Amino acid sequence: MTNFQNKFDKVVWEIVSSISSGRVMSYGEVARAAGRPRYARMVSKAMSRSVEQLPWYRVVRSNRTLAFEVGSEPYKKQQGLLEKEGVRFVSGKVIPLDSDKAKDLDELLWGPPD
């Protein structure tokens, strides 16, 4: 393993480990947070090299769908783990807990009501 790959992997592991329950990030968002915006395809490889269990199921495609074939066992497992955390699925897309899409526009612009 190269020095770059080792450093990238460790940063990815930290980022994925820090994704809160009920939230998700895309592979591209993880790569950008790691300082490598064009390395989205390397994120899953980095995750697979972790010796510690990561909340892998909180990482999804950029269009907020799961990366597995719909109906497959891995898809069902990821969907089930996310649903246990309160994540909803609408038309196959992930709607995280406390999604901005569920908030009132005034609250988004001006903050929560007093």
DRENTORKOL-3810 file (N, C-alpha, C; in nm, 4 decimals):
REM DRENTORKOL-3810
@n.u->0.0844; n.v->-0.1171; n.w->0.0000; ca.u->0.0000; ca.v->0.0000; ca.w->0.0000; c.u->0.0898; c.v->0.1246; c.w->0.0000
@n.u->0.0585; n.v->0.2183; n.w->-0.0868; ca.u->0.1392; ca.v->0.3392; ca.w->-0.0950; c.u->0.1092; c.v->0.4316; c.w->0.0223
@n.u->0.1987; n.v->0.5249; n.w->0.0463; ca.u->0.1814; ca.v->0.6218; ca.w->0.1541; c.u->0.0563; c.v->0.7065; c.w->0.1309
@n.u->0.0352; n.v->0.7484; n.w->0.0049; ca.u->-0.0844; ca.v->0.8265; ca.w->-0.0275; c.u->-0.2105; c.v->0.7471; c.w->0.0035
@n.u->-0.2140; n.v->0.6221; n.w->-0.0426; ca.u->-0.3312; ca.v->0.5381; ca.w->-0.0219; c.u->-0.3575; c.v->0.5181; c.w->0.1271
@n.u->-0.2539; n.v->0.4981; n.w->0.2047; ca.u->-0.2659; ca.v->0.4789; ca.w->0.3483; c.u->-0.3269; c.v->0.6041; c.w->0.4141
@n.u->-0.2776; n.v->0.7216; n.w->0.3765; ca.u->-0.3303; ca.v->0.8471; ca.w->0.4324; c.u->-0.4752; c.v->0.8696; c.w->0.3898
@n.u->-0.5047; n.v->0.8459; n.w->0.2621; ca.u->-0.6406; ca.v->0.8630; ca.w->0.2107; c.u->-0.7361; c.v->0.7696; c.w->0.2843
@n.u->-0.6962; n.v->0.6440; n.w->0.2986; ca.u->-0.7806; ca.v->0.5461; ca.w->0.3671; c.u->-0.8142; c.v->0.5935; c.w->0.5084
@n.u->-0.7144; n.v->0.6367; n.w->0.5825; ca.u->-0.7367; ca.v->0.6785; ca.w->0.7213; c.u->-0.8328; c.v->0.7972; c.w->0.7299
@n.u->-0.8196; n.v->0.8911; n.w->0.6387; ca.u->-0.9102; ca.v->1.0058; ca.w->0.6384; c.u->-1.0525; c.v->0.9601; c.w->0.6047
@n.u->-1.0659; n.v->0.8727; n.w->0.5068; ca.u->-1.1978; ca.v->0.8192; ca.w->0.4705; c.u->-1.2594; c.v->0.7478; c.w->0.5903
@n.u->-1.1825; n.v->0.6661; n.w->0.6594; ca.u->-1.2344; ca.v->0.5935; ca.w->0.7757; c.u->-1.2852; c.v->0.6898; c.w->0.8825
@n.u->-1.2092; n.v->0.7970; n.w->0.9064; ca.u->-1.2520; ca.v->0.8966; ca.w->1.0058; c.u->-1.3830; c.v->0.9628; c.w->0.9646
@n.u->-1.3926; n.v->0.9989; n.w->0.8385; ca.u->-1.5121; ca.v->1.0670; ca.w->0.7894; c.u->-1.6331; c.v->0.9752; c.w->0.7966
@n.u->-1.6195; n.v->0.8543; n.w->0.7464; ca.u->-1.7312; ca.v->0.7600; ca.w->0.7467; c.u->-1.7718; c.v->0.7274; c.w->0.8910
@n.u->-1.6753; n.v->0.7126; n.w->0.9792; ca.u->-1.7048; ca.v->0.6845; ca.w->1.1203; c.u->-1.7809; c.v->0.7988; c.w->1.1862
@n.u->-1.7627; n.v->0.9197; n.w->1.1350; ca.u->-1.8262; ca.v->1.0365; ca.w->1.1975; c.u->-1.9657; c.v->1.0675; c.w->1.1422
@n.u->-2.0123; n.v->0.9934; n.w->1.0425; ca.u->-2.1470; ca.v->1.0167; ca.w->0.9899; c.u->-2.2463; c.v->0.9764; c.w->1.0988
@n.u->-2.3291; n.v->1.0701; n.w->1.1396; ca.u->-2.4232; ca.v->1.0464; ca.w->1.2489; c.u->-2.5319; c.v->0.9478; c.w->1.2094
@n.u->-2.5857; n.v->0.8821; n.w->1.3086; ca.u->-2.6983; ca.v->0.7915; ca.w->1.2890; c.u->-2.8140; c.v->0.8663; c.w->1.2238
@n.u->-2.8743; n.v->0.8051; n.w->1.1232; ca.u->-2.9862; ca.v->0.8671; ca.w->1.0537; c.u->-2.9459; c.v->0.9638; c.w->0.9438
@n.u->-2.8174; n.v->0.9781; n.w->0.9204; ca.u->-2.7658; ca.v->1.0674; ca.w->0.8159; c.u->-2.6910; c.v->0.9838; c.w->0.7128
@n.u->-2.6684; n.v->1.0402; n.w->0.5961; ca.u->-2.5903; ca.v->0.9735; ca.w->0.4919; c.u->-2.4990; c.v->1.0748; c.w->0.4238
@n.u->-2.3986; n.v->1.0223; n.w->0.3564; ca.u->-2.3113; ca.v->1.1014; ca.w->0.2698; c.u->-2.2926; c.v->1.0217; c.w->0.1421
@n.u->-2.2714; n.v->1.0931; n.w->0.0327; ca.u->-2.2410; ca.v->1.0233; ca.w->-0.0920; c.u->-2.0914; c.v->0.9935; c.w->-0.0971
@n.u->-2.0553; n.v->0.9024; n.w->-0.1862; ca.u->-1.9140; ca.v->0.8713; ca.w->-0.2051; c.u->-1.8368; c.v->0.9975; c.w->-0.2411
@n.u->-1.8951; n.v->1.0819; n.w->-0.3262; ca.u->-1.8304; ca.v->1.2067; ca.w->-0.3654; c.u->-1.8153; c.v->1.3034; c.w->-0.2501
@n.u->-1.9160; n.v->1.3099; n.w->-0.1635; ca.u->-1.9066; ca.v->1.3980; ca.w->-0.0463; c.u->-1.7969; c.v->1.3516; c.w->0.0482
@n.u->-1.7829; n.v->1.2210; n.w->0.0647; ca.u->-1.6759; ca.v->1.1673; ca.w->0.1482; c.u->-1.5410; c.v->1.2032; c.w->0.0858
@n.u->-1.5279; n.v->1.1859; n.w->-0.0455; ca.u->-1.4018; ca.v->1.2178; ca.w->-0.1139; c.u->-1.3682; c.v->1.3668; c.w->-0.0997
@n.u->-1.4685; n.v->1.4537; n.w->-0.1176; ca.u->-1.4452; ca.v->1.5985; ca.w->-0.1014; c.u->-1.4036; c.v->1.6311; c.w->0.0413
@n.u->-1.4709; n.v->1.5713; n.w->0.1383; ca.u->-1.4359; ca.v->1.5947; ca.w->0.2787; c.u->-1.2943; c.v->1.5458; c.w->0.3094
@n.u->-1.2491; n.v->1.4462; n.w->0.2348; ca.u->-1.1130; ca.v->1.3933; ca.w->0.2521; c.u->-1.0097; c.v->1.4777; c.w->0.1788
@n.u->-1.0563; n.v->1.5803; n.w->0.1079; ca.u->-0.9649; ca.v->1.6677; ca.w->0.0354; c.u->-0.9303; c.v->1.6185; c.w->-0.1034
@n.u->-1.0031; n.v->1.5183; n.w->-0.1519; ca.u->-0.9783; ca.v->1.4599; ca.w->-0.2838; c.u->-1.1093; c.v->1.4485; c.w->-0.3610
@n.u->-1.1610; n.v->1.5611; n.w->-0.4120; ca.u->-1.2942; ca.v->1.5619; ca.w->-0.4735; c.u->-1.3108; c.v->1.4698; c.w->-0.5935
@n.u->-1.2060; n.v->1.4291; n.w->-0.6573; ca.u->-1.2182; ca.v->1.3421; ca.w->-0.7758; c.u->-1.1927; c.v->1.1946; c.w->-0.7451
@n.u->-1.1947; n.v->1.1616; n.w->-0.6196; ca.u->-1.1610; ca.v->1.0249; ca.w->-0.5780; c.u->-1.2813; c.v->0.9470; c.w->-0.5240
@n.u->-1.4008; n.v->0.9821; n.w->-0.5670; ca.u->-1.5213; ca.v->0.9153; ca.w->-0.5169; c.u->-1.5156; c.v->0.7642; c.w->-0.5368
@n.u->-1.4613; n.v->0.7202; n.w->-0.6491; ca.u->-1.4561; ca.v->0.5761; ca.w->-0.6772; c.u->-1.3587; c.v->0.5023; c.w->-0.5859
@n.u->-1.2692; n.v->0.5750; n.w->-0.5226; ca.u->-1.1734; ca.v->0.5116; ca.w->-0.4327; c.u->-1.2287; c.v->0.4971; c.w->-0.2902
@n.u->-1.3379; n.v->0.5652; n.w->-0.2615; ca.u->-1.3921; ca.v->0.5648; ca.w->-0.1256; c.u->-1.4336; c.v->0.4242; c.w->-0.0825
@n.u->-1.5070; n.v->0.3523; n.w->-0.1662; ca.u->-1.5514; ca.v->0.2181; ca.w->-0.1254; c.u->-1.4323; c.v->0.1236; c.w->-0.1078
@n.u->-1.3298; n.v->0.1388; n.w->-0.1901; ca.u->-1.2088; ca.v->0.0557; ca.w->-0.1743; c.u->-1.1415; c.v->0.0866; c.w->-0.0415
@n.u->-1.1327; n.v->0.2149; n.w->-0.0076; ca.u->-1.0728; ca.v->0.2544; ca.w->0.1203; c.u->-1.1543; c.v->0.1978; c.w->0.2360
@n.u->-1.2869; n.v->0.2037; n.w->0.2242; ca.u->-1.3725; ca.v->0.1504; ca.w->0.3301; c.u->-1.3518; c.v->0.0003; c.w->0.3463
@n.u->-1.3335; n.v->-0.0705; n.w->0.2358; ca.u->-1.3178; ca.v->-0.2159; ca.w->0.2423; c.u->-1.1857; c.v->-0.2567; c.w->0.3071
@n.u->-1.0890; n.v->-0.1672; n.w->0.3106; ca.u->-0.9593; ca.v->-0.1985; ca.w->0.3707; c.u->-0.9546; c.v->-0.1733; c.w->0.5211
@n.u->-1.0600; n.v->-0.1182; n.w->0.5773; ca.u->-1.0628; ca.v->-0.0903; ca.w->0.7210; c.u->-1.0697; c.v->-0.2207; c.w->0.7997
@n.u->-0.9877; n.v->-0.2308; n.w->0.9031; ca.u->-0.9921; ca.v->-0.3491; ca.w->0.9888; c.u->-1.1032; c.v->-0.3350; c.w->1.0939
@n.u->-1.1461; n.v->-0.2135; n.w->1.1192; ca.u->-1.2555; ca.v->-0.1884; ca.w->1.2133; c.u->-1.3860; c.v->-0.1731; c.w->1.1368
@n.u->-1.4949; n.v->-0.2097; n.w->1.2013; ca.u->-1.6271; ca.v->-0.1993; ca.w->1.1398; c.u->-1.6642; c.v->-0.0519; c.w->1.1205
@n.u->-1.6997; n.v->-0.0160; n.w->0.9988; ca.u->-1.7433; ca.v->0.1197; ca.w->0.9666; c.u->-1.8941; c.v->0.1172; c.w->0.9398
@n.u->-1.9630; n.v->0.2296; n.w->0.9605; ca.u->-2.1041; ca.v->0.2362; ca.w->0.9225; c.u->-2.1161; c.v->0.2554; c.w->0.7710
@n.u->-2.0710; n.v->0.1553; n.w->0.6972; ca.u->-2.0642; ca.v->0.1582; ca.w->0.5508; c.u->-2.1987; c.v->0.1891; c.w->0.4875
@n.u->-2.3046; n.v->0.1471; n.w->0.5531; ca.u->-2.4392; ca.v->0.1624; ca.w->0.4984; c.u->-2.4846; c.v->0.3081; c.w->0.4942
@n.u->-2.4124; n.v->0.3989; n.w->0.5576; ca.u->-2.4461; ca.v->0.5412; ca.w->0.5553; c.u->-2.3853; c.v->0.6136; c.w->0.4353
@n.u->-2.3169; n.v->0.5413; n.w->0.3487; ca.u->-2.2581; ca.v->0.5995; ca.w->0.2283; c.u->-2.3400; c.v->0.5510; c.w->0.1080
@n.u->-2.3885; n.v->0.6478; n.w->0.0298; ca.u->-2.4793; ca.v->0.6184; ca.w->-0.0819; c.u->-2.4297; c.v->0.6873; c.w->-0.2086
@n.u->-2.4968; n.v->0.6606; n.w->-0.3183; ca.u->-2.4633; ca.v->0.7270; ca.w->-0.4458; c.u->-2.4989; c.v->0.8754; c.w->-0.4387
@n.u->-2.4452; n.v->0.9508; n.w->-0.5315; ca.u->-2.4699; ca.v->1.0957; ca.w->-0.5340; c.u->-2.6162; c.v->1.1300; c.w->-0.5585
@n.u->-2.6904; n.v->1.0401; n.w->-0.6230; ca.u->-2.8326; ca.v->1.0648; ca.w->-0.6463; c.u->-2.9190; c.v->1.0136; c.w->-0.5310
@n.u->-2.8537; n.v->0.9782; n.w->-0.4209; ca.u->-2.9181; ca.v->0.9322; ca.w->-0.2972; c.u->-2.9875; c.v->0.7971; c.w->-0.3105
@n.u->-2.9368; n.v->0.7124; n.w->-0.3993; ca.u->-2.9851; ca.v->0.5753; ca.w->-0.4083; c.u->-2.8759; c.v->0.4841; c.w->-0.3543
@n.u->-2.9131; n.v->0.3600; n.w->-0.3261; ca.u->-2.8160; ca.v->0.2625; ca.w->-0.2775; c.u->-2.7375; c.v->0.2064; c.w->-0.3953
@n.u->-2.6139; n.v->0.1677; n.w->-0.3692; ca.u->-2.5240; ca.v->0.1252; ca.w->-0.4769; c.u->-2.5436; c.v->-0.0206; c.w->-0.5178
@n.u->-2.6355; n.v->-0.0907; n.w->-0.4523; ca.u->-2.6592; ca.v->-0.2307; ca.w->-0.4852; c.u->-2.7823; c.v->-0.2447; c.w->-0.5738
@n.u->-2.7923; n.v->-0.3584; n.w->-0.6407; ca.u->-2.9082; ca.v->-0.3858; ca.w->-0.7248; c.u->-3.0338; c.v->-0.3938; c.w->-0.6366
@n.u->-3.1376; n.v->-0.3237; n.w->-0.6780; ca.u->-3.2629; ca.v->-0.3210; ca.w->-0.6033; c.u->-3.3132; c.v->-0.4632; c.w->-0.5802
@n.u->-3.3461; n.v->-0.4942; n.w->-0.4566; ca.u->-3.3980; ca.v->-0.6255; ca.w->-0.4217; c.u->-3.2928; c.v->-0.7281; c.w->-0.3846
@n.u->-3.1643; n.v->-0.6982; n.w->-0.4103; ca.u->-3.0577; ca.v->-0.7926; ca.w->-0.3762; c.u->-3.0405; c.v->-0.7972; c.w->-0.2238
@n.u->-2.9753; n.v->-0.9004; n.w->-0.1743; ca.u->-2.9533; ca.v->-0.9125; ca.w->-0.0302; c.u->-2.8739; c.v->-0.7938; c.w->0.0266
@n.u->-2.7633; n.v->-0.7509; n.w->-0.0400; ca.u->-2.6918; ca.v->-0.6342; ca.w->0.0123; c.u->-2.7809; c.v->-0.5082; c.w->0.0153
@n.u->-2.8649; n.v->-0.4919; n.w->-0.0855; ca.u->-2.9564; ca.v->-0.3771; ca.w->-0.0899; c.u->-3.0512; c.v->-0.3817; c.w->0.0298
@n.u->-3.1107; n.v->-0.4988; n.w->0.0526; ca.u->-3.2054; ca.v->-0.5137; ca.w->0.1637; c.u->-3.1371; c.v->-0.4898; c.w->0.2977
@n.u->-3.0129; n.v->-0.5381; n.w->0.3111; ca.u->-2.9387; ca.v->-0.5183; ca.w->0.4365; c.u->-2.9126; c.v->-0.3701; c.w->0.4603
@n.u->-2.8630; n.v->-0.2987; n.w->0.3579; ca.u->-2.8344; ca.v->-0.1562; ca.w->0.3722; c.u->-2.9631; c.v->-0.0788; c.w->0.4006
@n.u->-3.0678; n.v->-0.1088; n.w->0.3275; ca.u->-3.1943; ca.v->-0.0406; ca.w->0.3479; c.u->-3.2454; c.v->-0.0641; c.w->0.4903
@n.u->-3.2386; n.v->-0.1877; n.w->0.5377; ca.u->-3.2838; ca.v->-0.2202; ca.w->0.6726; c.u->-3.2050; c.v->-0.1478; c.w->0.7798
@n.u->-3.0735; n.v->-0.1424; n.w->0.7644; ca.u->-2.9893; ca.v->-0.0724; ca.w->0.8624; c.u->-3.0220; c.v->0.0770; c.w->0.8657
@n.u->-3.0423; n.v->0.1359; n.w->0.7488; ca.u->-3.0767; ca.v->0.2783; ca.w->0.7434; c.u->-3.2154; c.v->0.3041; c.w->0.8022
@n.u->-3.3100; n.v->0.2186; n.w->0.7713; ca.u->-3.4455; ca.v->0.2363; ca.w->0.8240; c.u->-3.4489; c.v->0.2244; c.w->0.9761
@n.u->-3.3647; n.v->0.1386; n.w->1.0338; ca.u->-3.3555; ca.v->0.1271; ca.w->1.1800; c.u->-3.3123; c.v->0.2597; c.w->1.2432
@n.u->-3.2394; n.v->0.3395; n.w->1.1658; ca.u->-3.1920; ca.v->0.4686; ca.w->1.2153; c.u->-3.2891; c.v->0.5823; c.w->1.1837
@n.u->-3.4030; n.v->0.5499; n.w->1.1231; ca.u->-3.5029; ca.v->0.6514; ca.w->1.0938; c.u->-3.4983; c.v->0.7084; c.w->0.9541
@n.u->-3.4103; n.v->0.6560; n.w->0.8707; ca.u->-3.4010; ca.v->0.7017; ca.w->0.7319; c.u->-3.5209; c.v->0.6467; c.w->0.6557
@n.u->-3.5804; n.v->0.7299; n.w->0.5718; ca.u->-3.6934; ca.v->0.6873; ca.w->0.4898; c.u->-3.6485; c.v->0.6735; c.w->0.3450
@n.u->-3.7251; n.v->0.5988; n.w->0.2691; ca.u->-3.7006; ca.v->0.5831; ca.w->0.1267; c.u->-3.8246; c.v->0.6286; c.w->0.0511
@n.u->-3.8053; n.v->0.7197; n.w->-0.0439; ca.u->-3.9141; ca.v->0.7674; ca.w->-0.1285; c.u->-3.8704; c.v->0.7463; c.w->-0.2724
@n.u->-3.9445; n.v->0.6647; n.w->-0.3443; ca.u->-3.9119; ca.v->0.6309; ca.w->-0.4833; c.u->-3.7683; c.v->0.5814; c.w->-0.4972
@n.u->-3.7235; n.v->0.5007; n.w->-0.4008; ca.u->-3.5900; ca.v->0.4428; ca.w->-0.4054; c.u->-3.4782; c.v->0.5346; c.w->-0.3605
@n.u->-3.5120; n.v->0.6581; n.w->-0.3214; ca.u->-3.4092; ca.v->0.7532; ca.w->-0.2779; c.u->-3.4122; c.v->0.7681; c.w->-0.1269
@n.u->-3.2943; n.v->0.7869; n.w->-0.0712; ca.u->-3.2773; ca.v->0.8013; ca.w->0.0721; c.u->-3.3200; c.v->0.9411; c.w->0.1155
@n.u->-3.4049; n.v->0.9456; n.w->0.2179; ca.u->-3.4439; ca.v->1.0716; ca.w->0.2802; c.u->-3.3951; c.v->1.0624; c.w->0.4246
@n.u->-3.2801; n.v->1.1251; n.w->0.4560; ca.u->-3.2236; ca.v->1.1109; ca.w->0.5892; c.u->-3.3112; c.v->1.1736; c.w->0.6970
@n.u->-3.2881; n.v->1.1320; n.w->0.8175; ca.u->-3.3508; ca.v->1.1901; ca.w->0.9345; c.u->-3.3188; c.v->1.3388; c.w->0.9373
@n.u->-3.4159; n.v->1.4225; n.w->0.9668; ca.u->-3.3959; ca.v->1.5683; ca.w->0.9693; c.u->-3.3486; c.v->1.6234; c.w->0.8365
@n.u->-3.3963; n.v->1.5680; n.w->0.7286; ca.u->-3.3595; ca.v->1.6173; ca.w->0.5964; c.u->-3.4096; c.v->1.7597; c.w->0.5778
@n.u->-3.3309; n.v->1.8421; n.w->0.5119; ca.u->-3.3728; ca.v->1.9792; ca.w->0.4819; c.u->-3.5002; c.v->1.9811; c.w->0.3988
@n.u->-3.5236; n.v->1.8746; n.w->0.3215; ca.u->-3.6424; ca.v->1.8704; ca.w->0.2377; c.u->-3.7706; c.v->1.8672; c.w->0.3203
@n.u->-3.7606; n.v->1.8226; n.w->0.4452; ca.u->-3.8788; ca.v->1.8117; ca.w->0.5299; c.u->-3.9030; c.v->1.9395; c.w->0.6101
@n.u->-3.8107; n.v->2.0340; n.w->0.6061; ca.u->-3.8233; ca.v->2.1554; ca.w->0.6861; c.u->-3.8960; c.v->2.2650; c.w->0.6102
@n.u->-3.9589; n.v->2.3475; n.w->0.6862; ca.u->-4.0280; ca.v->2.4636; ca.w->0.6322; c.u->-3.9244; c.v->2.5622; c.w->0.5771
@n.u->-3.9547; n.v->2.6264; n.w->0.4658; ca.u->-3.8618; ca.v->2.7208; ca.w->0.4035; c.u->-3.8251; c.v->2.8341; c.w->0.4985
@n.u->-3.9216; n.v->2.8867; n.w->0.5735; ca.u->-3.8914; ca.v->2.9933; ca.w->0.6693; c.u->-3.7908; c.v->2.9483; c.w->0.7732
@n.u->-3.8039; n.v->2.8237; n.w->0.8198; ca.u->-3.7105; ca.v->2.7730; ca.w->0.9202; c.u->-3.5715; c.v->2.7602; c.w->0.8608
@n.u->-3.5603; n.v->2.7175; n.w->0.7355; ca.u->-3.4311; ca.v->2.7062; ca.w->0.6712; c.u->-3.3639; c.v->2.8426; c.w->0.6553
@n.u->-3.4429; n.v->2.9431; n.w->0.6213; ca.u->-3.3874; ca.v->3.0767; ca.w->0.5977; c.u->-3.3600; c.v->3.1523; c.w->0.7268
@n.u->-3.4495; n.v->3.1423; n.w->0.8244; ca.u->-3.4429; ca.v->3.2275; ca.w->0.9416; c.u->-3.4157; c.v->3.1523; c.w->1.0720
@n.u->-3.4127; n.v->3.0209; n.w->1.0669; ca.u->-3.3883; ca.v->2.9438; ca.w->1.1891; c.u->-3.5189; c.v->2.8975; c.w->1.2502
@n.u->-3.5084; n.v->2.8159; n.w->1.3567; ca.u->-3.6284; ca.v->2.7624; ca.w->1.4197; c.u->-3.7106; c.v->2.8736; c.w->1.4853
@n.u->-3.8424; n.v->2.8532; n.w->1.4934; ca.u->-3.9264; ca.v->2.9549; ca.w->1.5563; c.u->-3.8933; c.v->2.9675; c.w->1.7036
@n.u->-3.9129; n.v->3.0859; n.w->1.7579; ca.u->-3.8839; ca.v->3.1106; ca.w->1.9014; c.u->-3.9812; c.v->3.0444; c.w->1.9911
END
